[in-house]
Structure formats: structure tokens, C-alpha cells
Amino acid sequence: MEGRKIVTAEAANAAEAASAAEAAQAAVDVVALGESMVTFLPSRAGRLADVPSFDRGIGGAESNVACALAAAGHRTRWVSRVGADGFGDHLVEAIARYGVDTRCVGRDPHRPTGIYFRTADDRDTDAHEVLYYRAGSAASAMAPRSVDREALDAGRILHLSGITAALSADCLALLRELTAPRPGRPLVSFDVNYRPGLWSGDSGDTGEGPRVLLDLARGADLVFVGEDEAADAWGITGGPDAIRAALPEPATLVVKQGSGGATVYTDGEPAVFQAALKVDVVAPVGAGDAFAAGFLSATLRGLPADQRLRHGHLMAAAALTVPGDLATPPARAHTDRLAALDTDAWGTLRLGPGWTDGVPMNTEAKEEART
């Protein structure tokens, strides 16, 4: 009897390994590598110390991008590690429900899944609070030897962020390998995502973080960076042109300029700027990841630079008008119609909660009626 149990367990492990190997070889549009955590959102405004209860959600820069792209109709994969615990189960199941392939997510029996608590305030305000419980997490143990390279290279685009590089020396070594030139490398997308708190030690010194992020960005093909990030990390305050001068290597550089808009630089082409949309903000979190997802979606579709920026702005607007990090994107036809508006109509468009709801054909969209 005991022998049959052992054989059954071995067979189950073999089947799981075979499924993971099959998943690694399956072609997808975008593979996103990075830590996702269970996030606890306050039930009311105020200091974390005063909030009596929290709603559970999920959060992670790279998995946010994968979820948004999957919801928009693209084939995506999330590669990471989670603990062999209930929070790990929740993360994998929740992300898979968006249509993301999670078969290449490893389970670590010795390290926990990361969690964090946050307020709903803007990160740039003094009222914003975040408490991370991610030190020694399962994802921080990702390393070149522990991640399936075939699973990462099977996508048309590999999406990374600077957050992963800050988690551990092994994670940094992995990102250095993935951004280095190599045969068969997919297009590497890198969101700088500078988080000083992740790089600072006990002394509060951010140390080598800014230099590391600059090196990784120089190895990528497509880079997203905020004007504010460039100023904080690298001391660059001369606007998008100055950032491009410091980062000439990426074939495509997207400089996000907050509520003003974004500028994209593409090798051999003039810079293109697109103004951001006017949005009735519900919560400011998740907008950067959503912008990256919209831009990558339009890139996969071969749309021109101005349309890539507009799709980024529209996806960001979807995230800004919901309480959590993730929003259901508008239908593709709806997004295409808004992205095709003339300059005057785009400049007067204002979006509020519910704007991503389905719009019947041959009727005027509610957001356009409000302008």
C-alpha cells in the first residue's frame, strides 16, 4: 500500500514537471518576471494605525502588466516564486483568473509569500503609507539557476522591472543575465520602477541602486522611466531630452511625464509626445503598470508611436478610476475608437469611474458626452 502511494506521488510530480516543460515551450506574447504579493487595502481612509479592517487584493508590477495584457486579449505568462502557503495559492489562482499562464511559477516550501499593507493615498504625498513584509520571501530567492530560461524566452516580449533587482543579490544576477546580449533573446522591456526604500540599508542610503538601474536600462530594448524617477535616481532634471541623452542605448525609450503626458524616443525617428488624459482619479496606484501594458499591447499590434502612447494613457486611465491596482481594460474596439480621436477631442476627453464598461455599438460613449 505504501509503495503504491509513493508511485502515485512520483507520478504526480512527473506529470507536474511535464506540464511545466510543455508550458515553457509554448509561445506567448509577453512573459513577465517578478514578485507579486498579497496586498491589503484599507476599508476606509486614514493612517494604517487607525484602519480597523482591510480588503485582500494582489499587487506586483510585473504581474499587473501580465494581467492587464491578458485581459486585453494577449497571451501572457507570469514567472515567479511564491511560498507553499495559502497566500501563494491565492496569488497563483487570482492571476490565472485573468487568463495569465502561471504554470511556470515555482513553489518554495521554506520561504513565505510576500504581503504588504498600504493606504490609498498618492505615493507622492506624506499621507501615503506602505508596510512591506517581503524580506526573505520566496520571490527574493529567484536566481539564474532557479528560473526556467526556456519559459522566459518563449515570449515575443520579456517584461522586467527594477523592483526585482532590489530584492536580493541573486535576483540582481538574474536580471543582469536577462538584459545581457544573448542568442535568441526576445525584445526586453524594462520599467525602471525606482523604489528608494527597497535599495536603502539600515542607514537609509540608497547605495548602488541608481547605478544598477541605469546599467540594466542600458541593456534593455524598450525602457519606461518617469521624469520624477530620473531626477530622484540619477539627478537628471533637464526633461525628456536630457534623459534620452543619458540613455541612448535602448531602441525605444518612453519618458512618463506624470499628468502632463509622455514622450517616446525611437531609433531613427523624431521624438513623439502625447498629452495625458483628464481623469477623475479614484486611486493613483497601478497606473504606471497599466500604462506599460497599454503601450506594450499597441507595440505587439504594430501601431505607430503616437497610438502606442495613447493606448498607454487609456490603460492607465482604467487603473486610475478603480480602487485597486488592476482594472478591467475597455474593449479593444472601444480603446481603438478613443485612441483615434483628433487632437482637440483627445484634449477635452475626461474619463471617470465606469468608463471602461461596455458601450453598445452606434451609441455615444458616456465619457465623450461629458466633454
SVG drawing of the C-alpha trace seen along z (x, -y; Angstrom):
<svg xmlns="http://www.w3.org/2000/svg" viewBox="-27 -71 54 73">
<polyline fill="none" stroke="black" stroke-width="0.4" points="0.0,0.0 2.8,-2.4 4.6,-1.6 1.6,-2.5 1.4,-5.8 5.0,-6.6 4.5,-5.7 1.4,-7.9 3.3,-10.8 6.1,-10.3 3.7,-10.1 2.0,-13.3 5.4,-15.1 6.4,-13.8 3.1,-15.0 3.6,-18.4 7.1,-18.6 5.9,-17.6 3.2,-20.3 5.8,-22.9 8.1,-21.8 5.2,-22.0 4.3,-25.5 7.9,-26.7 8.0,-25.8 4.6,-27.3 4.8,-30.6 3.2,-33.6 3.1,-37.3 4.6,-38.6 6.4,-36.9 6.6,-39.0 9.1,-38.1 8.8,-39.5 7.4,-39.2 3.7,-39.5 2.4,-40.0 -0.9,-39.8 -1.9,-43.3 -4.3,-44.5 -6.3,-47.6 -7.8,-49.8 -11.5,-49.7 -11.5,-53.4 -9.2,-56.5 -6.7,-57.3 -3.5,-56.1 -2.8,-52.4 -2.9,-52.6 -6.5,-53.7 -7.8,-51.4 -9.8,-48.6 -10.0,-46.2 -8.6,-45.6 -9.7,-44.0 -7.4,-41.5 -6.1,-42.0 -3.0,-41.3 -0.1,-43.5 3.1,-43.3 4.4,-45.5 5.2,-42.7 2.1,-40.5 0.0,-43.7 1.3,-44.1 0.7,-40.4 -2.9,-40.6 -3.8,-43.8 -2.4,-42.4 -4.2,-39.1 -7.5,-40.9 -6.9,-42.9 -6.7,-39.7 -2.9,-38.9 -1.2,-35.6 0.8,-36.2 2.9,-34.3 4.0,-35.2 7.2,-33.6 8.0,-33.9 8.2,-32.1 5.7,-32.0 5.6,-30.2 3.9,-26.9 1.2,-28.7 -2.4,-30.0 -1.3,-33.4 0.8,-31.7 -2.3,-29.7 -4.4,-32.9 -1.8,-34.8 -1.5,-32.0 -5.2,-31.4 -6.1,-35.1 -3.6,-35.9 -4.6,-32.8 -8.2,-34.0 -7.1,-37.0 -6.0,-34.5 -2.3,-34.5 -0.3,-31.3 1.0,-30.6 2.4,-27.1 6.0,-28.3 5.5,-29.8 7.7,-27.9 6.6,-27.0 9.1,-27.4 8.4,-25.2 11.0,-27.2 10.1,-30.8 6.8,-32.7 4.8,-34.6 5.3,-38.4 2.5,-40.6 2.0,-44.3 -0.4,-46.9 -1.0,-50.3 -3.1,-53.4 -5.0,-54.7 -3.1,-58.0 -0.8,-59.0 2.8,-57.8 4.0,-61.4 2.1,-62.6 3.2,-62.4 -0.1,-60.7 0.8,-57.6 1.9,-54.6 3.2,-51.2 4.3,-48.4 6.1,-45.6 6.6,-42.1 8.7,-40.7 12.2,-40.2 13.2,-36.6 10.2,-36.0 10.0,-33.1 10.4,-35.5 13.6,-37.0 15.2,-33.6 14.9,-33.8 18.3,-33.2 19.8,-32.4 19.9,-28.7 16.3,-28.5 14.3,-30.1 13.4,-28.2 15.2,-30.1 13.0,-28.5 9.9,-29.8 11.3,-33.3 12.5,-33.3 9.3,-31.9 7.6,-35.3 7.8,-38.0 8.5,-40.4 10.1,-39.8 9.0,-42.4 11.1,-43.2 11.4,-45.9 13.9,-47.4 12.0,-46.2 13.2,-42.7 16.8,-43.8 16.4,-45.3 15.1,-42.1 18.4,-40.2 21.8,-39.6 20.5,-36.5 17.6,-38.5 20.0,-41.1 22.3,-38.5 19.2,-37.1 18.3,-40.5 21.9,-41.1 21.8,-37.9 18.4,-38.6 19.4,-42.1 22.8,-41.0 23.1,-40.2 22.5,-36.5 21.3,-34.4 17.5,-34.1 16.8,-36.9 13.3,-38.3 12.6,-42.0 13.4,-43.1 11.1,-45.6 12.3,-47.2 10.4,-49.5 12.8,-51.4 10.4,-51.4 12.8,-53.2 11.8,-52.5 14.4,-54.1 13.1,-52.2 14.0,-48.8 17.6,-49.9 18.3,-51.6 20.0,-49.8 19.8,-50.5 21.5,-53.8 18.9,-54.9 21.5,-55.1 20.2,-54.0 23.7,-52.8 24.3,-51.4 20.6,-51.2 20.6,-54.1 23.7,-52.9 22.4,-49.4 19.1,-50.6 21.0,-52.7 23.1,-49.7 20.1,-47.4 18.2,-50.0 21.1,-50.4 20.9,-46.6 17.1,-46.7 15.4,-47.2 12.4,-49.2 12.6,-51.3 9.9,-53.0 11.0,-55.7 9.3,-58.6 10.7,-62.1 10.5,-62.1 12.3,-58.8 15.2,-60.1 15.5,-63.1 15.4,-61.1 17.7,-58.3 20.1,-60.0 19.8,-63.7 18.6,-64.3 16.3,-67.4 16.6,-68.6 13.4,-66.9 12.9,-64.1 15.7,-65.1 18.2,-65.0 17.0,-61.6 17.4,-60.3 20.9,-61.8 21.8,-59.7 20.1,-56.6 20.9,-56.5 21.2,-52.7 17.6,-51.4 15.9,-51.3 12.8,-52.7 12.7,-55.0 9.4,-56.1 9.6,-59.0 6.5,-59.4 5.8,-63.0 3.0,-62.5 -0.3,-64.2 1.4,-66.1 1.8,-63.1 4.6,-61.0 7.3,-61.2 8.7,-58.2 12.1,-58.1 12.6,-55.5 15.9,-55.0 15.9,-56.8 12.6,-58.7 11.8,-62.0 10.5,-62.1 6.7,-61.9 4.7,-63.4 1.1,-62.6 -0.7,-64.5 -2.2,-62.5 -6.0,-62.3 -8.1,-64.2 -9.2,-61.6 -11.4,-61.6 -8.9,-59.6 -10.2,-57.0 -6.8,-55.7 -3.4,-56.6 -1.8,-53.1 -1.2,-50.8 -1.3,-53.5 2.4,-53.1 2.0,-49.3 -1.2,-49.9 0.5,-52.4 3.2,-49.9 0.6,-47.3 -1.2,-49.6 2.0,-50.6 3.1,-47.0 -0.3,-46.0 -0.1,-48.6 3.6,-47.6 2.5,-43.9 -0.1,-45.2 2.5,-47.2 0.7,-50.5 2.7,-53.8 4.3,-55.7 1.5,-58.2 -1.0,-55.4 1.2,-53.4 1.3,-56.4 -2.4,-56.9 -3.1,-53.2 -0.8,-53.6 -2.7,-56.6 -6.1,-54.9 -5.0,-51.8 -3.6,-54.0 -7.0,-55.8 -8.7,-52.5 -6.4,-51.8 -6.8,-55.3 -10.6,-55.0 -10.8,-51.9 -9.7,-51.4 -7.1,-48.6 -4.0,-48.0 -5.9,-46.2 -8.8,-47.3 -10.7,-45.6 -9.5,-47.3 -12.0,-48.6 -12.9,-46.5 -10.3,-46.8 -12.7,-48.4 -13.6,-51.0 -10.0,-51.8 -9.2,-52.0 -12.0,-54.4 -10.9,-56.7 -7.2,-56.5 -8.2,-57.6 -9.9,-60.9 -8.5,-64.1 -6.2,-66.3 -9.0,-68.6 -11.3,-65.8 -8.5,-63.9 -7.6,-67.1 -11.1,-67.6 -11.8,-64.0 -12.4,-63.3 -12.8,-59.8 -14.4,-58.8 -15.3,-55.6 -17.2,-53.2 -15.8,-54.4 -14.5,-51.0 -17.9,-49.4 -19.1,-48.1 -20.6,-50.7 -23.3,-49.5 -22.5,-50.0 -23.9,-53.1 -24.3,-54.9 -22.2,-57.8 -19.8,-56.8 -20.7,-58.3 -17.2,-59.9 -17.5,-61.7 -20.9,-63.0 -19.5,-64.6 -16.8,-66.6"/>
</svg>
